Amino acid sequence: MKRFLVQWCVCRWLAICVIAGMLADAPVLWAAPADSEKMEALRRRVWGDDRFAAMQALRELAQMEGAQTSLLPEWVRGFMGNDAAVAGKWAGVIDGAKVKQFEAEVALVRGKARVNLEKLAKGDSITAAKQFQVKLKELLPRLNIAYGQRWQVIEAMRRRAECAAMLERLGKRRDEAGEAAIAAQASKALGLDLETALAIPELGDANEPRTDAPEYGLWFYRACRKIEDYNRSQGGVVLNKWEAMSVRLLNEYREGLGLFPLEIDPRLTEAARRHSKEMCDLKYFAHASPTAGRKMPIDRMRAAGYSAGWRENICANVGDSERAFTLWFNSPGHHLAMLAPEETAIGCGRWDNAWTHTFGHGLRLMLKDKAGHAKALKPLAGAALAPQPDNAKLPPLTVTRVETDITIIDPRTGQKVMMPGGK
């Protein structure tokens, strides 16, 4: 019996050693509870609807050490399959001939509208400008739908390229024939060769495409959406809903004409809102303020920390954003101020029933890094005038002094410019 027990113990010990050796050479299939929770969170993100979050999850998994990364090839291939389906879907939907037709129609109307701006005056030119605006509001959404679909393909193919690089680092072979077929589908959907499409830069990059480049339309569409997204993030923070709507109406018009939308800048907004409030408080309506250090629009912008602006539009007793926009639209001087191609930023300030737009041509805040953004806005720290609530009552502006227009100096050219006073 004793001999049997010794033999059993020896066999058990040998078995344990063998199993331990096998486990030492094999992937570890278990994980600590904390790691398991993280893996589950990553899995949900990879297979969720948010493709940006999914790509981030794959990057995190690729950085993890240990056997959990054995899941990476499977997850990457599945993710790539979903993005391949995006290219195939839009290749079968987007009609390249129709897109070219939309592009030609928009270009034709834009060209006529911009020629009309050069001779803008009361009467027929304003009437024509309105007709062009209406036509562009009809045409542009059709073109932008196609551009939006094409941009989904670009994003999908950029993700696939990154995922393919992950697989190569893991020593996994790719299906070259399958990749070529997917690339062909993507090029068909894009109406561009894939290499050109994937190289389309972001707004502000040094290699922005020329206006006659085949990828310019897509690049311009993407730049406009970036500005739009940034401005949307400012709504309810920098602007109230009426001010945000005023900017949106103007930017829709600018994009229709092929001009870049204006970025909401808190410094310009501060200058605009304080001027509107002062006109209400002191009962005057004019570009020229009686307050020392804030007399001219350029003074008010500099006081708010913005040194690259001088244009300003004002109006009063119009009630809402659309009526303010229409009033400025129907005035040649205000109209042209809204469409100056060199401007990049806008501040909109409504106080009671007084409206002010200020315009600037400095570097866009959205292109600065976090530190640069904070540094630029430092002059406003603790001093910015908050917007009125969305539901604030709008008492009419009662004025004792009205100034129709003023002459100012364009600081960039040194030339005198007549600035209309508004209505």
Secondary structure, DSSP 4 states (H G I P E B T S, - for coil): -HHHHHHHHHHHHHHHHHHHHHHHHSPP----HHHHHHHHHHHHHHTSS-HHHHHHHHHHHHH--SGGGGGHHHHHHHHHHHHHHHHHHHHTT--HHHHHHHHHHHHHHHHHHHHHHHT--TTHHHHHHHHHHHHHHHHHHHHHHHHHHHHHHHHHHHHHHHHHHHHHHTT----HHHHHHHHHHHHHHHTS-HHHHHT---TT-TTPPPTTSTTHHHHHHHHHHHHHHHHHHHBTTTB-HHHHHHHHHHHHHHHHTTPPPPEE-HHHHHHHHHHHHHHHHHTEESSS-SSTT-SSHHHHHHHTT--SEEEEEEEES--SHHHHHHHHHTSHHHHHHHT-TT--EEEEEEETTEEEEEEE-S--GGGS-HHHHHHHTGGGTTTPPPPPPTT---PPPP-SEE--EEEEE-TTT--EEEEE---
